[in-house]
Amino acid sequence: MTRRQRDVVVVTGASSGIGRATARRFARQGAQLVICARSDAALQTVAKECRDLGGQVLVVPADVSDESAMVGLADAAVAAFGRIDVWVGNAGVFAYGTFEQLPSDVFRQVIETNLMGQIHGARAVLPHFRRQGAGSLVLVGSLYSRASSPTISPYVTSKYATLGFAESLRQELRGSGIRVHLVLPASIDTPIYQHAANFTGRLVRPLPPVSSAGRVARAIARAPGRRRFVTFVGRTQKAALLVHDFAPGLHGSAARWLMKHVELHGRAPSASTGNVFESTGSAGQVSGGWRAIGLRLLLAAAGAAVLLRRLSR
Ligand SMILES: NC(=O)c1ccc[n+]([C@@H]2O[C@H](COP(=O)([O-])OP(=O)(O)OC[C@H]3O[C@@H](n4cnc5c(N)ncnc54)[C@H](OP(=O)(O)O)[C@@H]3O)[C@@H](O)[C@H]2O)c1
C-alpha cells in the first residue's frame, strides 16, 4: 500500500455531486474517509458505497456554517484515525435571483456556507496540520472565483472571497509543510441546480458545456500531490476568463445574455429557498442529469448558427 492509499481524508458536502464523487475516488484508493454533510441518511448511503469500494468510513453529520461543528468534525477524524492528511472543503449552495429579488437571509446563508464554511474548516484543521507538520487543504471554489455573472451575486461574492482567503492563507503557510490548493470548476453536471434557491420566477440550468463531477474529483484527489495552487476544470469556459480580463465590457454583455436566454428558461411555479437553509435529506446523486441537456443545447445553438448563415447569404 502506498502512502496516499492510507491517507486520512475529510470531505465536506460528501452526500451529493462533486463531494460524493470525491469520496468515492478516495475510497477506491483505500483512504480512511471522514464524510460530512447535514443529512445523516444521505451520508449513510455514501458511506456504504465507499466501504464497498474499499475505503474505511466515518460519518459525521454537521453544518459547515457552524464553527464549533467544524472543530467537532476535525476532532472526530483525529479520534477515529489518529491524524488528518487532506481536508477537502467542498460543501456549497447556490441561489438564483437578482440582488434585489433575493431575501437578505438567503444572501447571508450562501456566504455563511460557501465562504465561512471554508474558513471554519481551515480554522478547525490547521492545529492538527501544525501538530503533524504537514497536511493539505483543498478548497473548492468555482470559475465564479475569477469571473462574475448577474443573478447569482451571493454565490459570486462567496467564491471570489474564497479565492482571496486561499491566496492569503497560502502565503502565510509557505514553508510550514502545510499546502493550500484551490480547485475551480466551471459548469459541472451535479444536482446543485436542482438544489438551488430560486427567486427568478424562471427555471434554471447550467451553462453548457458541462463536465462530469468525476473530472473535478480527479483534480481534487491529485491536488495534494502537486505544487500547483490553482486547478481549473472545464477548459471551454476557462477561455472566457481571457474575455473577462481583456474585454470586460464584452464579457459583461455576454454573461447577461447567457443568463437571460440560456441559464434561465421557462417559468418556475414558485420561489424556493432550495437547500440553502436545510438539507433536502435525500441521498443525492453524483450527476444532475445535465450532460445530455447541455449537448442538446450546444447542438441547437450550432443548428441555429448554420441556419442564420444560410439565411444571411
Ligand atoms: N456543480 C457545478 O456546476 C459547480 C461548479 C463550480 C463549483 N461548484 C462547487 O462545488 C461544490 C459542490 O457542489 P455540487 O455541485 O456537488 O453541489 P450538490 O450536488 O448540491 O452538493 C452539495 C453538498 O454540500 C452539502 N451541503 C450544503 N450545505 C451544507 C452545509 N451548510 N453544511 C454541510 N454540508 C452542506 C450537501 O448536503 P446536505 O444538503 O445534506 O448538507 C451536499 O452534500 C460547491 O462548493 C459548489 O459551489 C459546483
The ligand as a Gaussian input file, in Angstrom:
#p B3LYP/6-31G(d) Opt

LIG

0 1
 N      -21.962000      21.935000      -9.993000
 C      -21.304000      22.970000     -10.512000
 O      -21.572000      23.404000     -11.668000
 C      -20.198000      23.621000      -9.720000
 C      -19.349000      24.497000     -10.408000
 C      -18.332000      25.128000      -9.701000
 C      -18.187000      24.903000      -8.358000
 N      -19.023000      24.062000      -7.699000
 C      -18.822000      23.892000      -6.255000
 O      -18.659000      22.513000      -5.954000
 C      -19.070000      22.277000      -4.616000
 C      -20.007000      21.069000      -4.580000
 O      -21.155000      21.382000      -5.343000
 P      -22.048000      20.287000      -6.078000
 O      -22.278000      20.794000      -7.429000
 O      -21.511000      18.946000      -5.852000
 O      -23.436000      20.502000      -5.262000
 P      -24.528000      19.466000      -4.650000
 O      -24.665000      18.284000      -5.521000
 O      -25.731000      20.304000      -4.368000
 O      -23.857000      19.012000      -3.273000
 C      -23.678000      19.932000      -2.234000
 C      -23.204000      19.183000      -0.996000
 O      -22.965000      20.138000       0.052000
 C      -23.718000      19.747000       1.215000
 N      -24.054000      20.961000       1.966000
 C      -24.773000      22.027000       1.557000
 N      -24.851000      22.932000       2.546000
 C      -24.160000      22.414000       3.589000
 C      -23.888000      22.865000       4.901000
 N      -24.346000      24.056000       5.356000
 N      -23.142000      22.089000       5.724000
 C      -22.672000      20.881000       5.289000
 N      -22.901000      20.393000       4.062000
 C      -23.649000      21.163000       3.228000
 C      -24.922000      18.984000       0.649000
 O      -25.501000      18.064000       1.567000
 P      -26.659000      18.499000       2.637000
 O      -27.621000      19.364000       1.889000
 O      -27.234000      17.192000       3.114000
 O      -25.946000      19.239000       3.712000
 C      -24.234000      18.203000      -0.464000
 O      -23.556000      17.096000       0.075000
 C      -19.700000      23.577000      -4.124000
 O      -18.764000      24.291000      -3.366000
 C      -20.005000      24.317000      -5.409000
 O      -20.041000      25.712000      -5.240000
 C      -20.038000      23.407000      -8.352000

